[in-house]
Amino acid sequence: MKSFLVILFILSSIGANSGAAAPPGPATASGTPTIMVFGDSLSAGYGLPRDAGWVDLLKQRVQAQSQTKLINNSISGETAAGGQTRIQHALKTHRPDIVIVELGGNDGLRGASVESIFGSLAAIIEACQRNKAQVLLAGMQLPPNYGMAYTQKFQDIYPQLAKRYGVKLVPFLLDGFGNKREFFQADGIHPTAQAQEKIAENVWKVLKTMLEPQQTLVDGSARSATPKAVR
C-alpha cells in the first residue's frame, strides 16, 4: 500500500495536460458570476476523454443550475510556488468571484519546506482576497514514506490556512478513494473517469455552501436577497 501511495502522489509532477441545486454567486462586471479552478495535473484531466475530468463534471453541474461561468486555469506539474507567480495575472484576466485552489502536492513531493509551501499558498489566498474573490482550498496529503513528521505538517497546512484566512476547505481532494487501486488508470497514477465523479462530489459539497442565497431582514420578516456567495 505504501508503494502504491508513493506512485499515486507522483501524478502531479508528471506533465500532462448530486448535491442540491444552488443559486449563482455574485455577478462580475459582465453580469455573470465566475468560478476559477487554479490547480495542477489533478485538475487537468490527464488520460481522460474530453470533458470527463472533475472540473468538467463540476462545470456541468454548476451551469445546469445557473449562468455561472467556470474556468479551468490548471497547469500540469504546477507548484504552489509557481501558482504564486501567476495568480495576479489569472485574477486580472478572468476576474473570478470564487477561486478553487488545488496546489501544494508537487511542492511536498519535492521536499519543499512546510514554511515555503504555507507561504506560497497564503500569498495566493491573499491575492484572491485583495481582488474580492472567495477561496475554496483543496487539501492534499502525502504518503507516509516521506516521514510522519513531514507528512503531518504538510497535511496541517490546509486547515491552518483555512482557519487563518476564513476560507472554505475540502479536507482531502481524493477523499473516499485515494488508497483504492481500482479508481486509478492503468499507469497506477491518474484517477479514472469514475474517480473524477467522486472528486467533483467532494468539491461540490463545499462549493454549494458558497453559492447559497442570503436572507435579509425586511420589516421584521426574512426575505430572499439577491443570491451571492457567502463571505
Helices and strands as residue ranges (DSSP letters): H 2-8, G 11-13, E 34-39, G 41-43, H 54-65, E 69-72, H 80-94, E 98-102, H 105-109, H 114-130, E 134-138, G 144-146, H 148-165, E 168-170, G 181-183, H 193-210, E 215-218, E 221-224
